[in-house]
Amino acid sequence: MITEDSCELIDALIKQGRSFALWRVAGDDCIHFGMQTYGSPELLYDISDLNGRTGFVIAPFQISSKHPVVVIKPDCLDLPEDILESPQDMIEVLAHEAPVVLTEQEEKKQYESAFCLFSRPLLKGTQDKLVLSRSKTVKRRRGLSPANSFFKACKRYIYSYVYLLHTPVTGTWMGSTPEVLLAGKGKDWQTVALAGTQRLVDGKLPAKWDSKNCQEQQLVASYIRHQLAALNIHPDEKGPYSVRAGELSHLKSIFKFALPDTRMLGDVLSLLHPTPAVCGLPKEDAFRFIIEKEGYDRSYYSGFVGWLSPTGQTDIYVNLRCVNIHPDTYTLFAGGGLLASSDLEDEWEETIDKMKTMQNILE
């Protein structure tokens, strides 16, 4: 059983460059562990190549030679008790470029510049929605334990999917994400439309949503209906309704449907990713615009992460509220959907609120 007493062992796995994942499904108490001790994780360069595969997956926003889809194929499902005595040079630990720490003023200036660029096609009407995100790199406090932070997140964010992952290719990632991309087993499957953001009101869900947030959620829901229709899937829909994610609330709709062939999960994921909640609409134009104009590499932020199994339970989530942990720093990520009516200060504050999900845990 994986407990907080295992933190030293889990942190040792990271130091040794092992390929493993810890995860806790939203609303569940069970913590899962999987480590690949033989061979290397599988690297894929097309989401559809996930068809028929089983393992723990992390995929980037944009697939590239630097950021492939990575599949950990666990052959060890329990923490090895002798890991502290294992030689630390047995696995090659890849060097990752250290990100730059900026002042808040520098971060705000960069965001303002990007906001102006993103606003132009929205005001012209050539884009219905664009998602602008940013990153923030913070000096890592001495003694920070990724494993301990994972367990803190599990306690604090009961209704989010919490994970901790390390591979030599990706480095160390941790997140607490509320957004299901694809989950289910057999013939019972679901995805969600999650958009719109408000702070909680005295710790409670808000009673009202403004037109901007409602429109943003409707765009995401409409996209999901359209994409599923391409597979001749006509889901049962519930929502939208308010849900809690950490200290924030969102609008959520659930889409439930049957899949005739679970060997083709990669094709379904390819149709759904990236959703308008992390990209925009029209999707292809928004994706290209983000790559060209956003000004930084999202890496695995706003990709997807989780356990994939064509014959068992699948739980794949959009990789939101996540952090990339480096030896001396860590990098937080957050974004928000922009419409023609979006306000710069409101959107900036939203990214600050979202980053606090992980920053509060790490500090």
VEXKOL-176261 format. One record per residue (C-alpha): residue number from 1; chain; x, y, z. Coordinates in pm, whole numbers, padded with zeros to 5 digits. Layout:
% VEXKOL-176261
{n->NUM chain->A u->X v->Y w->Z}
...
***
This chain:
% VEXKOL-176261
{n->1 chain->A u->00000 v->00000 w->00000}
{n->2 chain->A u->00131 v->00346 w->-00097}
{n->3 chain->A u->00125 v->00587 w->00200}
{n->4 chain->A u->00297 v->00906 w->00314}
{n->5 chain->A u->00557 v->00685 w->00480}
{n->6 chain->A u->00679 v->00607 w->00126}
{n->7 chain->A u->00795 v->00962 w->00047}
{n->8 chain->A u->01167 v->00889 w->00083}
{n->9 chain->A u->01140 v->00592 w->-00150}
{n->10 chain->A u->00941 v->00786 w->-00410}
{n->11 chain->A u->01182 v->01082 w->-00406}
{n->12 chain->A u->01469 v->00834 w->-00451}
{n->13 chain->A u->01304 v->00705 w->-00768}
{n->14 chain->A u->01314 v->01058 w->-00911}
{n->15 chain->A u->01679 v->01107 w->-00816}
{n->16 chain->A u->01765 v->00778 w->-00986}
{n->17 chain->A u->01583 v->00876 w->-01306}
{n->18 chain->A u->01330 v->00595 w->-01286}
{n->19 chain->A u->01020 v->00587 w->-01507}
{n->20 chain->A u->00716 v->00574 w->-01283}
{n->21 chain->A u->00379 v->00732 w->-01205}
{n->22 chain->A u->00164 v->00779 w->-00895}
{n->23 chain->A u->-00200 v->00873 w->-00942}
{n->24 chain->A u->-00527 v->00911 w->-00757}
{n->25 chain->A u->-00854 v->00927 w->-00952}
{n->26 chain->A u->-01094 v->01208 w->-00861}
{n->27 chain->A u->-01321 v->01114 w->-00570}
{n->28 chain->A u->-01131 v->00791 w->-00497}
{n->29 chain->A u->-00915 v->00696 w->-00199}
{n->30 chain->A u->-00689 v->00447 w->-00376}
{n->31 chain->A u->-00340 v->00561 w->-00480}
{n->32 chain->A u->-00200 v->00372 w->-00778}
{n->33 chain->A u->00168 v->00315 w->-00857}
{n->34 chain->A u->00336 v->00182 w->-01168}
{n->35 chain->A u->00707 v->00169 w->-01258}
{n->36 chain->A u->00881 v->00039 w->-01567}
{n->37 chain->A u->01202 v->-00136 w->-01466}
{n->38 chain->A u->01280 v->-00311 w->-01798}
{n->39 chain->A u->01349 v->-00116 w->-02114}
{n->40 chain->A u->01247 v->00244 w->-02170}
{n->41 chain->A u->00904 v->00408 w->-02192}
{n->42 chain->A u->00756 v->00404 w->-02540}
{n->43 chain->A u->00784 v->00728 w->-02739}
{n->44 chain->A u->00510 v->00801 w->-02992}
{n->45 chain->A u->00467 v->01085 w->-03239}
{n->46 chain->A u->00101 v->01044 w->-03331}
{n->47 chain->A u->-00184 v->01022 w->-03079}
{n->48 chain->A u->-00359 v->00757 w->-03290}
{n->49 chain->A u->-00060 v->00530 w->-03224}
{n->50 chain->A u->-00206 v->00486 w->-02874}
{n->51 chain->A u->-00463 v->00250 w->-03029}
{n->52 chain->A u->-00443 v->-00087 w->-02855}
{n->53 chain->A u->-00179 v->00025 w->-02604}
{n->54 chain->A u->-00190 v->-00004 w->-02225}
{n->55 chain->A u->00009 v->00207 w->-01982}
{n->56 chain->A u->00044 v->00542 w->-01811}
{n->57 chain->A u->00045 v->00814 w->-02073}
{n->58 chain->A u->00160 v->01173 w->-02078}
{n->59 chain->A u->00114 v->01368 w->-02401}
{n->60 chain->A u->00217 v->01727 w->-02481}
{n->61 chain->A u->00010 v->02013 w->-02616}
{n->62 chain->A u->00213 v->01989 w->-02939}
{n->63 chain->A u->00394 v->01667 w->-03026}
{n->64 chain->A u->00757 v->01718 w->-03130}
{n->65 chain->A u->01092 v->01541 w->-03115}
{n->66 chain->A u->01153 v->01723 w->-02787}
{n->67 chain->A u->00808 v->01642 w->-02647}
{n->68 chain->A u->00679 v->01304 w->-02767}
{n->69 chain->A u->00384 v->01111 w->-02629}
{n->70 chain->A u->00536 v->00897 w->-02353}
{n->71 chain->A u->00388 v->00564 w->-02243}
{n->72 chain->A u->00515 v->00404 w->-01922}
{n->73 chain->A u->00452 v->00028 w->-01937}
{n->74 chain->A u->00467 v->-00078 w->-01571}
{n->75 chain->A u->00615 v->-00413 w->-01477}
{n->76 chain->A u->00633 v->-00316 w->-01109}
{n->77 chain->A u->00313 v->-00218 w->-00926}
{n->78 chain->A u->00456 v->-00194 w->-00572}
{n->79 chain->A u->00727 v->00035 w->-00439}
{n->80 chain->A u->01059 v->-00156 w->-00424}
{n->81 chain->A u->01174 v->-00139 w->-00063}
{n->82 chain->A u->01542 v->-00179 w->-00160}
{n->83 chain->A u->01546 v->00125 w->-00388}
{n->84 chain->A u->01751 v->00331 w->-00141}
{n->85 chain->A u->02034 v->00080 w->-00169}
{n->86 chain->A u->02019 v->00065 w->-00551}
{n->87 chain->A u->02304 v->00218 w->-00749}
{n->88 chain->A u->02212 v->00568 w->-00862}
{n->89 chain->A u->02403 v->00560 w->-01189}
{n->90 chain->A u->02223 v->00262 w->-01341}
{n->91 chain->A u->01979 v->00476 w->-01542}
{n->92 chain->A u->02085 v->00769 w->-01758}
{n->93 chain->A u->01927 v->01087 w->-01627}
{n->94 chain->A u->01880 v->01331 w->-01915}
{n->95 chain->A u->01974 v->01695 w->-01867}
{n->96 chain->A u->01686 v->01938 w->-01909}
{n->97 chain->A u->01734 v->02305 w->-01981}
{n->98 chain->A u->01694 v->02516 w->-01667}
{n->99 chain->A u->01413 v->02773 w->-01710}
{n->100 chain->A u->01469 v->03141 w->-01627}
{n->101 chain->A u->01322 v->03299 w->-01314}
{n->102 chain->A u->01153 v->03632 w->-01398}
{n->103 chain->A u->01020 v->03908 w->-01178}
{n->104 chain->A u->00642 v->03949 w->-01157}
{n->105 chain->A u->00676 v->04277 w->-01348}
{n->106 chain->A u->00857 v->04098 w->-01633}
{n->107 chain->A u->00595 v->03823 w->-01635}
{n->108 chain->A u->00310 v->04075 w->-01649}
{n->109 chain->A u->00475 v->04266 w->-01935}
{n->110 chain->A u->00510 v->03946 w->-02139}
{n->111 chain->A u->00149 v->03854 w->-02069}
{n->112 chain->A u->00020 v->04197 w->-02168}
{n->113 chain->A u->00206 v->04175 w->-02499}
{n->114 chain->A u->00063 v->03830 w->-02571}
{n->115 chain->A u->-00287 v->03941 w->-02467}
{n->116 chain->A u->-00276 v->04222 w->-02726}
{n->117 chain->A u->-00170 v->03976 w->-02999}
{n->118 chain->A u->-00443 v->03729 w->-02904}
{n->119 chain->A u->-00712 v->03997 w->-02886}
{n->120 chain->A u->-00674 v->04108 w->-03248}
{n->121 chain->A u->-00823 v->03803 w->-03425}
{n->122 chain->A u->-01097 v->03787 w->-03159}
{n->123 chain->A u->-01199 v->04149 w->-03214}
{n->124 chain->A u->-01184 v->04099 w->-03593}
{n->125 chain->A u->-01406 v->03792 w->-03563}
{n->126 chain->A u->-01163 v->03553 w->-03733}
{n->127 chain->A u->-01139 v->03351 w->-03407}
{n->128 chain->A u->-01427 v->03272 w->-03171}
{n->129 chain->A u->-01198 v->03180 w->-02882}
{n->130 chain->A u->-00825 v->03163 w->-02808}
{n->131 chain->A u->-00664 v->03022 w->-02496}
{n->132 chain->A u->-00371 v->03229 w->-02371}
{n->133 chain->A u->-00147 v->03063 w->-02114}
{n->134 chain->A u->00177 v->03145 w->-01941}
{n->135 chain->A u->00439 v->02985 w->-01720}
{n->136 chain->A u->00605 v->03100 w->-01399}
{n->137 chain->A u->00934 v->02963 w->-01270}
{n->138 chain->A u->01002 v->02975 w->-00896}
{n->139 chain->A u->01315 v->02890 w->-00700}
{n->140 chain->A u->01267 v->02555 w->-00532}
{n->141 chain->A u->01285 v->02567 w->-00154}
{n->142 chain->A u->01545 v->02349 w->00010}
{n->143 chain->A u->01411 v->02012 w->00116}
{n->144 chain->A u->01111 v->02018 w->-00116}
{n->145 chain->A u->00977 v->01663 w->-00149}
{n->146 chain->A u->00776 v->01597 w->-00467}
{n->147 chain->A u->00631 v->01286 w->-00303}
{n->148 chain->A u->00517 v->01476 w->00006}
{n->149 chain->A u->00364 v->01743 w->-00219}
{n->150 chain->A u->00172 v->01471 w->-00404}
{n->151 chain->A u->00016 v->01342 w->-00082}
{n->152 chain->A u->-00069 v->01697 w->00027}
{n->153 chain->A u->-00246 v->01751 w->-00306}
{n->154 chain->A u->-00441 v->01426 w->-00265}
{n->155 chain->A u->-00571 v->01545 w->00073}
{n->156 chain->A u->-00652 v->01898 w->-00042}
{n->157 chain->A u->-00801 v->01832 w->-00386}
{n->158 chain->A u->-01038 v->01542 w->-00328}
{n->159 chain->A u->-01240 v->01592 w->-00646}
{n->160 chain->A u->-00947 v->01639 w->-00884}
{n->161 chain->A u->-00722 v->01385 w->-01053}
{n->162 chain->A u->-00383 v->01403 w->-00880}
{n->163 chain->A u->-00065 v->01255 w->-01026}
{n->164 chain->A u->00314 v->01256 w->-00991}
{n->165 chain->A u->00523 v->01129 w->-01282}
{n->166 chain->A u->00887 v->01102 w->-01373}
{n->167 chain->A u->01070 v->00975 w->-01679}
{n->168 chain->A u->01416 v->01069 w->-01813}
{n->169 chain->A u->01243 v->01212 w->-02123}
{n->170 chain->A u->00982 v->01431 w->-01951}
{n->171 chain->A u->01145 v->01509 w->-01619}
{n->172 chain->A u->00919 v->01537 w->-01313}
{n->173 chain->A u->00556 v->01651 w->-01349}
{n->174 chain->A u->00282 v->01681 w->-01091}
{n->175 chain->A u->-00073 v->01803 w->-01124}
{n->176 chain->A u->-00423 v->01827 w->-00984}
{n->177 chain->A u->-00661 v->01850 w->-01277}
{n->178 chain->A u->-01042 v->01864 w->-01280}
{n->179 chain->A u->-01099 v->01796 w->-01652}
{n->180 chain->A u->-01170 v->01447 w->-01788}
{n->181 chain->A u->-01066 v->01403 w->-02150}
{n->182 chain->A u->-01169 v->01037 w->-02182}
{n->183 chain->A u->-01270 v->00792 w->-01908}
{n->184 chain->A u->-01452 v->00460 w->-01890}
{n->185 chain->A u->-01437 v->00091 w->-01969}
{n->186 chain->A u->-01627 v->-00157 w->-02181}
{n->187 chain->A u->-01909 v->00028 w->-02352}
{n->188 chain->A u->-01951 v->00303 w->-02089}
{n->189 chain->A u->-01743 v->00614 w->-02161}
{n->190 chain->A u->-01748 v->00984 w->-02090}
{n->191 chain->A u->-01580 v->01313 w->-02163}
{n->192 chain->A u->-01654 v->01660 w->-02025}
{n->193 chain->A u->-01679 v->02021 w->-02132}
{n->194 chain->A u->-01515 v->02229 w->-01862}
{n->195 chain->A u->-01484 v->02605 w->-01909}
{n->196 chain->A u->-01552 v->02931 w->-01733}
{n->197 chain->A u->-01378 v->03020 w->-01409}
{n->198 chain->A u->-01483 v->03200 w->-01091}
{n->199 chain->A u->-01346 v->03216 w->-00742}
{n->200 chain->A u->-01552 v->03049 w->-00474}
{n->201 chain->A u->-01785 v->03280 w->-00281}
{n->202 chain->A u->-01725 v->03232 w->00093}
{n->203 chain->A u->-01606 v->02882 w->00012}
{n->204 chain->A u->-01923 v->02802 w->-00184}
{n->205 chain->A u->-02003 v->02761 w->-00553}
{n->206 chain->A u->-02128 v->03079 w->-00725}
{n->207 chain->A u->-02500 v->03113 w->-00793}
{n->208 chain->A u->-02460 v->03310 w->-01117}
{n->209 chain->A u->-02229 v->03313 w->-01420}
{n->210 chain->A u->-02174 v->03606 w->-01655}
{n->211 chain->A u->-02231 v->03585 w->-02031}
{n->212 chain->A u->-01858 v->03556 w->-02111}
{n->213 chain->A u->-01815 v->03241 w->-01900}
{n->214 chain->A u->-02140 v->03089 w->-02027}
{n->215 chain->A u->-02042 v->03152 w->-02389}
{n->216 chain->A u->-01699 v->02999 w->-02331}
{n->217 chain->A u->-01855 v->02684 w->-02189}
{n->218 chain->A u->-02106 v->02660 w->-02474}
{n->219 chain->A u->-01823 v->02676 w->-02730}
{n->220 chain->A u->-01644 v->02382 w->-02565}
{n->221 chain->A u->-01965 v->02176 w->-02539}
{n->222 chain->A u->-02053 v->02240 w->-02904}
{n->223 chain->A u->-01706 v->02130 w->-03012}
{n->224 chain->A u->-01732 v->01802 w->-02822}
{n->225 chain->A u->-02071 v->01724 w->-02979}
{n->226 chain->A u->-01925 v->01790 w->-03323}
{n->227 chain->A u->-01613 v->01577 w->-03268}
{n->228 chain->A u->-01805 v->01280 w->-03129}
{n->229 chain->A u->-02050 v->01301 w->-03421}
{n->230 chain->A u->-01753 v->01238 w->-03652}
{n->231 chain->A u->-01734 v->00890 w->-03494}
{n->232 chain->A u->-02114 v->00854 w->-03523}
{n->233 chain->A u->-02140 v->00897 w->-03147}
{n->234 chain->A u->-02443 v->01081 w->-03010}
{n->235 chain->A u->-02390 v->01115 w->-02635}
{n->236 chain->A u->-02627 v->01168 w->-02346}
{n->237 chain->A u->-02553 v->01511 w->-02203}
{n->238 chain->A u->-02587 v->01648 w->-01851}
{n->239 chain->A u->-02522 v->02010 w->-01754}
{n->240 chain->A u->-02385 v->02265 w->-01750}
{n->241 chain->A u->-02357 v->02302 w->-01374}
{n->242 chain->A u->-02104 v->02452 w->-01131}
{n->243 chain->A u->-01825 v->02235 w->-00994}
{n->244 chain->A u->-01539 v->02299 w->-00755}
{n->245 chain->A u->-01172 v->02262 w->-00850}
{n->246 chain->A u->-00947 v->02355 w->-00560}
{n->247 chain->A u->-01032 v->02712 w->-00464}
{n->248 chain->A u->-01199 v->02783 w->-00799}
{n->249 chain->A u->-01525 v->02688 w->-00968}
{n->250 chain->A u->-01600 v->02601 w->-01330}
{n->251 chain->A u->-01897 v->02521 w->-01552}
{n->252 chain->A u->-01914 v->02154 w->-01647}
{n->253 chain->A u->-02115 v->01934 w->-01883}
{n->254 chain->A u->-02079 v->01555 w->-01894}
{n->255 chain->A u->-02113 v->01358 w->-02217}
{n->256 chain->A u->-02177 v->00984 w->-02177}
{n->257 chain->A u->-02161 v->00742 w->-02469}
{n->258 chain->A u->-02083 v->00387 w->-02583}
{n->259 chain->A u->-01772 v->00287 w->-02777}
{n->260 chain->A u->-01812 v->-00005 w->-03016}
{n->261 chain->A u->-01436 v->-00075 w->-03032}
{n->262 chain->A u->-01214 v->00011 w->-02734}
{n->263 chain->A u->-00900 v->-00081 w->-02930}
{n->264 chain->A u->-00932 v->00258 w->-03101}
{n->265 chain->A u->-00895 v->00484 w->-02795}
{n->266 chain->A u->-00607 v->00666 w->-02963}
{n->267 chain->A u->-00840 v->00775 w->-03243}
{n->268 chain->A u->-01091 v->00913 w->-02992}
{n->269 chain->A u->-00819 v->01101 w->-02804}
{n->270 chain->A u->-00686 v->01240 w->-03131}
{n->271 chain->A u->-01030 v->01380 w->-03214}
{n->272 chain->A u->-01078 v->01538 w->-02871}
{n->273 chain->A u->-00729 v->01682 w->-02812}
{n->274 chain->A u->-00669 v->01969 w->-02786}
{n->275 chain->A u->-01012 v->02079 w->-02666}
{n->276 chain->A u->-01124 v->02443 w->-02696}
{n->277 chain->A u->-01072 v->02463 w->-02319}
{n->278 chain->A u->-00694 v->02465 w->-02380}
{n->279 chain->A u->-00678 v->02577 w->-02744}
{n->280 chain->A u->-00964 v->02769 w->-02904}
{n->281 chain->A u->-01202 v->02776 w->-03200}
{n->282 chain->A u->-01176 v->02723 w->-03491}
{n->283 chain->A u->-00942 v->02456 w->-03353}
{n->284 chain->A u->-00682 v->02423 w->-03629}
{n->285 chain->A u->-00637 v->02798 w->-03670}
{n->286 chain->A u->-00627 v->02849 w->-03293}
{n->287 chain->A u->-00363 v->02576 w->-03253}
{n->288 chain->A u->-00136 v->02734 w->-03516}
{n->289 chain->A u->-00186 v->03080 w->-03368}
{n->290 chain->A u->-00088 v->02963 w->-03020}
{n->291 chain->A u->00226 v->02789 w->-03145}
{n->292 chain->A u->00333 v->03101 w->-03335}
{n->293 chain->A u->00228 v->03379 w->-03098}
{n->294 chain->A u->00209 v->03259 w->-02738}
{n->295 chain->A u->00580 v->03311 w->-02683}
{n->296 chain->A u->00684 v->03003 w->-02488}
{n->297 chain->A u->00684 v->02622 w->-02502}
{n->298 chain->A u->00383 v->02469 w->-02319}
{n->299 chain->A u->00560 v->02131 w->-02311}
{n->300 chain->A u->00325 v->01881 w->-02139}
{n->301 chain->A u->00099 v->02148 w->-01993}
{n->302 chain->A u->-00247 v->02136 w->-02159}
{n->303 chain->A u->-00167 v->01798 w->-02307}
{n->304 chain->A u->-00318 v->01494 w->-02137}
{n->305 chain->A u->-00215 v->01244 w->-01873}
{n->306 chain->A u->-00342 v->00923 w->-01714}
{n->307 chain->A u->-00393 v->00549 w->-01734}
{n->308 chain->A u->-00494 v->00401 w->-02070}
{n->309 chain->A u->-00636 v->00051 w->-02106}
{n->310 chain->A u->-00848 v->-00081 w->-02396}
{n->311 chain->A u->-00951 v->-00384 w->-02187}
{n->312 chain->A u->-00987 v->-00223 w->-01842}
{n->313 chain->A u->-01047 v->00113 w->-01680}
{n->314 chain->A u->-00917 v->00422 w->-01862}
{n->315 chain->A u->-00880 v->00759 w->-01689}
{n->316 chain->A u->-00726 v->01027 w->-01911}
{n->317 chain->A u->-00735 v->01390 w->-01795}
{n->318 chain->A u->-00635 v->01720 w->-01953}
{n->319 chain->A u->-00305 v->01819 w->-01792}
{n->320 chain->A u->-00413 v->02138 w->-01612}
{n->321 chain->A u->-00304 v->02288 w->-01276}
{n->322 chain->A u->00033 v->02123 w->-01320}
{n->323 chain->A u->00396 v->02189 w->-01235}
{n->324 chain->A u->00725 v->02078 w->-01389}
{n->325 chain->A u->00971 v->02021 w->-01101}
{n->326 chain->A u->01339 v->02083 w->-01175}
{n->327 chain->A u->01643 v->02028 w->-00948}
{n->328 chain->A u->01663 v->02393 w->-00834}
{n->329 chain->A u->01334 v->02544 w->-00954}
{n->330 chain->A u->00982 v->02452 w->-01052}
{n->331 chain->A u->00763 v->02586 w->-01332}
{n->332 chain->A u->00390 v->02648 w->-01292}
{n->333 chain->A u->00147 v->02680 w->-01582}
{n->334 chain->A u->-00196 v->02838 w->-01622}
{n->335 chain->A u->-00417 v->02980 w->-01892}
{n->336 chain->A u->-00761 v->03110 w->-01970}
{n->337 chain->A u->-01002 v->03127 w->-02257}
{n->338 chain->A u->-01016 v->03466 w->-02430}
{n->339 chain->A u->-01321 v->03597 w->-02612}
{n->340 chain->A u->-01367 v->03936 w->-02777}
{n->341 chain->A u->-01514 v->04059 w->-02448}
{n->342 chain->A u->-01221 v->03949 w->-02229}
{n->343 chain->A u->-01054 v->04192 w->-01991}
{n->344 chain->A u->-00675 v->04192 w->-01945}
{n->345 chain->A u->-00671 v->04231 w->-01566}
{n->346 chain->A u->-00943 v->03970 w->-01513}
{n->347 chain->A u->-00753 v->03717 w->-01726}
{n->348 chain->A u->-00421 v->03792 w->-01553}
{n->349 chain->A u->-00578 v->03740 w->-01211}
{n->350 chain->A u->-00732 v->03413 w->-01331}
{n->351 chain->A u->-00388 v->03274 w->-01418}
{n->352 chain->A u->-00261 v->03374 w->-01073}
{n->353 chain->A u->-00553 v->03195 w->-00907}
{n->354 chain->A u->-00499 v->02882 w->-01114}
{n->355 chain->A u->-00125 v->02870 w->-01041}
{n->356 chain->A u->-00199 v->02880 w->-00669}
{n->357 chain->A u->-00346 v->02529 w->-00696}
{n->358 chain->A u->00004 v->02382 w->-00714}
{n->359 chain->A u->00203 v->02671 w->-00566}
{n->360 chain->A u->00015 v->02647 w->-00235}
{n->361 chain->A u->00107 v->02279 w->-00217}
{n->362 chain->A u->00475 v->02333 w->-00298}
{n->363 chain->A u->00516 v->02622 w->-00054}
***
